[in-house]
């Protein structure tokens, strides 16, 4: 069996950040990636996607985004950055290597792969991402729907939907942006929004909301939460007039306590106000030519895009171990303790103000320092 000191599972932003930070400290982990390139998720996102966080607060350790990139870096810009980041750090992942299980092996760990190969290591960093597996639970009546149903992971551009009527299910950031993308191409677009939402503008008077959220998070919680709600009301207005229900919990509290990122509006609300995007409540069931909604209304649709989110699926990597996860299935810790000593989790903390990439950068440094200071690792 192959043996190494450190294994990093995943070559997205989190895995690359950890590997590069370790490399800067003289350690060379084995990086396993199930896809055929680094940053695979970013390569497959819908084309109009941009970071919702400013590039100065979204870079990975040791390398800023290029000066030529805009403040909010586009999808391809992120892909190019991740390629350059891996090359600069000398990271050459083992591609097509899908980890299936991580099991205790003496004082270390054994990573078992779909290929049948296995590798033993003293430390394992799990960086597979919070959005590993799409949520695609069938809707009542879906088998009888005559149109097309796709998950947002399969959506790239509005081109295949031009001339059709499309229902986008879910108004997180992905659903809101896909609806906007469709509307901008003249597609008849409807958003089905089941739950109350928090919506904030990406910028207010030229100031990124990301920076404001970081400042508010530093205040006493009651004060920060109240100000977050006040600013949302002041800048976004009454969502009820648009057929949306505003969450009774402030955007900051919803993020901190429940991991619910507010919708960062980049134009969707304006299209709803203009009538270019219709809003309906949750779906009761699908019928052959469309959908019936819980308020008794109905609509005809040619296609449905499920912006219903993802699950991490991390617990499945640890057979026989009670992995502590939150309601999203995300690991509760960055540094494993007790029976999980030697295991680290980077890129799963979606509750931090300032965005996931900013959290990844901080976690990568923390994990690299822990690994490099562990006596057992020096002897591995």
C-alpha positions in Angstrom: 0.0 0.0 0.0 1.2 3.5 -0.8 2.1 5.6 2.2 2.6 9.4 2.5 2.7 12.0 5.2 -0.4 14.1 4.2 -3.3 13.5 1.9 -5.5 16.4 0.7 -8.8 15.2 -0.8 -10.1 17.8 -3.3 -8.3 20.2 -5.7 -10.8 23.0 -5.5 -10.1 26.3 -3.8 -9.9 24.7 -0.3 -7.7 21.8 -1.3 -5.3 24.0 -3.3 -5.1 26.6 -0.5 -4.1 23.9 2.1 -1.6 22.2 -0.3 0.0 25.5 -1.2 0.2 26.6 2.4 1.8 23.3 3.4 4.2 23.6 0.4 5.3 27.0 1.6 6.2 25.3 4.9 8.2 22.6 3.2 5.6 19.9 3.1 4.3 18.2 -0.1 0.9 16.5 0.4 -0.6 14.1 -2.0 -3.6 15.8 -3.5 -6.4 13.6 -4.8 -9.0 15.0 -7.2 -11.9 12.9 -8.6 -12.3 15.2 -11.6 -9.9 15.7 -14.5 -8.7 19.2 -13.6 -8.3 21.6 -10.6 -11.3 23.8 -9.7 -13.7 21.4 -11.4 -16.8 22.9 -9.8 -15.9 26.4 -11.0 -15.3 25.1 -14.5 -18.9 23.7 -14.6 -20.8 26.6 -13.1 -23.2 28.7 -15.2 -21.3 31.1 -17.4 -22.6 34.5 -16.1 -21.4 33.7 -12.5 -19.2 36.2 -10.8 -17.8 36.1 -7.3 -20.2 38.0 -4.9 -17.2 38.9 -2.8 -14.5 41.4 -3.7 -11.3 40.0 -5.1 -9.1 41.6 -2.4 -10.9 39.5 0.2 -11.3 36.3 -1.9 -7.8 35.4 -2.8 -6.1 32.2 -1.4 -3.0 32.4 0.8 0.1 33.7 -0.9 -1.3 35.0 -4.2 -3.7 37.8 -4.9 -6.0 37.9 -7.9 -4.4 39.6 -10.9 -4.7 43.4 -11.1 -6.5 43.1 -14.4 -9.5 41.3 -13.0 -12.6 43.3 -12.0 -13.6 43.8 -8.4 -16.0 40.9 -8.7 -14.1 38.2 -10.6 -16.0 36.3 -13.3 -16.2 32.5 -13.4 -13.5 32.1 -16.0 -11.3 34.5 -14.1 -11.6 32.3 -11.1 -10.8 29.2 -13.1 -7.7 30.9 -14.6 -6.7 32.0 -11.1 -6.9 28.5 -9.7 -4.9 27.1 -12.6 -2.2 29.7 -12.0 -2.3 29.2 -8.2 -1.7 25.4 -8.5 1.1 26.0 -11.0 2.8 28.6 -8.8 2.8 26.3 -5.8 3.9 23.3 -7.8 0.7 21.4 -7.0 0.2 18.4 -9.3 -2.9 16.6 -8.1 -3.6 12.9 -8.9 -6.6 13.4 -11.1 -9.4 10.9 -11.5 -8.8 9.7 -8.0 -12.1 9.5 -6.1 -12.0 8.9 -2.4 -14.7 6.6 -1.2 -13.8 6.0 2.5 -11.4 7.2 5.1 -10.7 4.6 7.8 -8.4 4.4 10.8 -5.3 2.4 10.1 -3.2 2.0 13.2 -2.1 5.5 14.3 -2.8 6.9 10.8 -5.5 6.8 8.2 -6.2 4.9 5.1 -7.9 6.6 2.1 -9.7 4.1 -0.1 -10.5 5.0 -3.7 -13.0 3.9 -6.2 -10.2 2.5 -8.4 -9.4 0.0 -5.6 -6.2 1.7 -4.7 -5.5 3.0 -1.2 -3.1 5.3 0.4 -2.0 5.5 4.1 -1.3 8.9 5.7 -0.7 10.4 9.1 -3.0 13.4 8.3 -5.9 13.7 5.9 -7.4 17.0 4.9 -11.0 16.7 3.5 -11.6 19.6 1.1 -14.4 18.1 -1.0 -16.6 21.1 -0.7 -20.0 21.9 0.6 -21.7 21.5 -2.8 -20.6 18.0 -3.7 -23.9 16.3 -4.5 -27.0 18.1 -6.0 -30.3 17.9 -4.2 -32.6 16.4 -6.8 -35.6 15.0 -4.8 -38.5 14.4 -7.2 -41.5 16.7 -7.1 -44.9 15.2 -6.9 -46.1 14.5 -10.4 -42.7 14.9 -12.0 -43.0 11.7 -13.9 -46.0 13.0 -15.8 -44.4 16.4 -16.7 -43.8 16.5 -20.4 -41.1 19.2 -20.3 -37.5 19.1 -19.3 -36.3 19.1 -15.7 -32.7 19.9 -14.9 -30.7 20.7 -11.8 -28.9 24.0 -11.7 -25.6 22.1 -11.9 -26.5 21.3 -15.5 -27.4 24.9 -16.4 -24.8 26.8 -18.4 -26.5 29.6 -20.4 -30.0 30.7 -21.3 -29.5 29.7 -25.0 -31.3 26.3 -24.8 -34.3 27.9 -23.2 -34.9 30.8 -25.6 -38.5 30.7 -26.8 -39.7 28.6 -23.9 -41.4 29.2 -20.6 -39.1 28.3 -17.7 -39.8 27.7 -14.0 -36.8 28.2 -11.7 -37.4 26.4 -8.3 -35.7 28.0 -5.4 -34.4 31.6 -4.7 -31.0 31.2 -3.3 -28.2 33.0 -5.1 -28.1 30.4 -7.8 -31.8 30.5 -8.5 -31.9 34.3 -8.5 -29.0 34.6 -10.9 -30.3 31.9 -13.3 -33.7 33.6 -13.4 -31.9 36.8 -14.1 -29.8 35.2 -16.9 -33.0 33.8 -18.5 -34.9 37.1 -18.3 -32.0 39.0 -19.8 -32.3 36.7 -22.9 -36.0 37.4 -23.1 -37.1 34.0 -21.7 -40.5 33.9 -20.0 -39.2 33.2 -16.4 -41.0 32.3 -13.2 -39.4 31.9 -9.8 -41.0 29.4 -7.3 -40.1 30.6 -3.8 -41.2 28.4 -1.0 -39.5 30.0 2.0 -38.9 33.5 3.4 -35.7 35.1 2.0 -33.2 37.7 3.0 -32.1 39.9 0.1 -29.2 42.4 0.2 -27.6 44.5 -2.5 -24.1 43.5 -3.6 -23.0 47.2 -3.3 -24.6 50.1 -1.5 -23.3 53.6 -2.5 -20.2 51.9 -3.9 -19.4 49.9 -0.8 -19.5 46.1 -1.0 -22.0 44.6 1.3 -19.4 41.9 2.1 -17.3 44.5 3.8 -20.3 45.9 5.7 -21.2 42.4 6.9 -17.7 41.9 8.3 -18.0 45.1 10.3 -21.5 44.3 11.5 -20.3 40.8 12.6 -17.7 42.5 14.9 -20.4 44.3 16.8 -22.4 42.9 19.7 -24.8 40.4 18.2 -28.0 42.3 19.0 -26.6 45.5 17.5 -25.1 43.8 14.5 -28.4 41.9 13.7 -30.5 45.0 14.1 -28.3 47.1 11.8 -28.2 44.3 9.2 -32.0 44.2 9.1 -32.2 48.0 9.0 -29.8 48.2 6.1 -31.7 45.5 4.2 -35.0 47.3 4.7 -33.5 50.6 3.7 -31.8 49.4 0.5 -34.0 46.6 -0.7 -37.5 47.8 0.4 -40.7 45.9 0.9 -40.3 42.4 -0.5 -43.9 41.7 0.1 -44.8 44.0 -2.8 -42.9 41.6 -5.1 -44.6 38.5 -3.9 -41.7 37.5 -1.6 -41.7 36.9 2.1 -38.9 38.5 4.0 -37.2 36.3 6.6 -38.0 37.3 10.2 -34.3 36.7 11.0 -31.7 39.2 10.1 -29.4 38.4 7.2 -26.4 38.3 9.6 -28.1 36.0 12.1 -29.5 33.7 9.4 -25.9 33.2 8.1 -24.3 32.8 11.5 -26.8 30.5 13.1 -28.3 28.6 10.2 -25.8 28.9 7.4 -28.3 30.6 5.1 -26.5 33.0 2.8 -28.7 36.0 1.9 -29.5 36.5 -1.8 -26.9 39.0 -3.1 -29.0 40.9 -5.6 -27.3 41.8 -8.9 -30.5 42.7 -10.8 -33.1 40.0 -10.1 -35.3 42.3 -8.0 -35.4 44.9 -10.8 -36.6 42.2 -13.3 -39.3 41.1 -10.8 -40.5 44.7 -10.3 -40.7 45.1 -14.1 -42.7 41.9 -14.5 -40.0 40.2 -16.5 -39.7 37.6 -13.8 -42.9 36.3 -12.2 -42.9 35.0 -8.6 -45.0 32.1 -7.4 -45.1 30.2 -4.1 -43.9 26.6 -3.5 -45.0 23.9 -5.9 -47.9 21.6 -4.9 -47.4 19.2 -7.9 -46.4 19.1 -11.5 -48.8 18.3 -14.3 -48.2 17.4 -17.9 -47.9 21.0 -19.2 -46.7 22.8 -16.1 -47.1 23.2 -12.3 -49.8 23.8 -9.7 -48.8 25.9 -6.7 -49.7 25.8 -3.0 -51.8 28.9 -3.3 -54.1 27.3 -5.9 -52.6 29.0 -8.9 -51.1 27.2 -11.9 -48.8 27.9 -14.8 -47.7 26.3 -18.1 -44.0 25.6 -18.4 -41.7 24.0 -21.0 -38.8 23.5 -18.6 -37.9 23.5 -15.0 -34.6 24.4 -13.4 -34.1 23.0 -9.9 -32.0 25.5 -7.9 -32.5 23.3 -4.9 -29.0 23.3 -3.6 -26.5 20.7 -2.7 -25.4 18.4 0.1 -21.8 17.8 1.1 -22.0 14.0 1.7 -18.9 14.1 4.0 -20.2 11.7 6.6 -20.3 8.9 4.0 -16.5 9.1 3.8 -16.2 7.9 7.4 -17.9 4.5 7.8 -18.3 3.5 11.4 -17.3 6.9 12.7 -19.9 9.3 14.2 -18.9 12.5 12.3 -20.4 15.6 13.9 -22.3 17.5 11.2 -24.8 20.4 11.2 -28.2 20.5 9.7 -26.6 20.9 6.2 -24.5 17.8 6.7 -21.4 19.9 7.0 -18.6 19.1 9.5 -18.8 21.1 12.7 -15.0 21.2 13.2 -12.0 22.3 11.2 -9.6 20.2 13.3 -10.7 16.7 14.2 -10.3 15.6 17.8 -10.6 12.3 19.7 -11.4 9.4 17.2 -10.9 11.9 14.4 -7.5 13.2 15.4 -5.4 13.6 12.3 -8.4 14.6 10.1 -9.0 18.2 9.0 -12.0 19.8 7.3 -11.5 22.9 5.1 -14.1 24.7 3.0 -17.3 23.7 4.8 -17.9 26.7 7.1 -20.6 28.6 5.2 -21.5 30.6 8.3 -18.7 33.2 8.2 -19.5 36.8 7.2 -17.2 37.8 4.3 -17.7 34.7 2.2 -16.5 31.2 1.9 -13.2 32.0 0.1 -12.2 34.3 2.9 -12.9 31.6 5.4 -11.0 29.0 3.4 -7.9 31.2 3.4 -7.9 31.5 7.2 -8.6 27.8 7.6 -5.8 26.7 5.3 -3.3 28.6 7.4 -4.7 27.1 10.6 -4.6 23.6 9.3 -1.1 23.9 7.9 0.2 25.2 11.2 -1.5 22.4 13.1 -0.1 19.7 10.8 3.4 21.1 10.8 3.5 21.5 14.5 2.2 17.9 15.3 5.1 15.7 16.5 3.5 12.6 15.0 3.7 14.3 11.6 7.4 14.8 11.8 7.9 11.2 12.5 5.5 9.9 9.8 
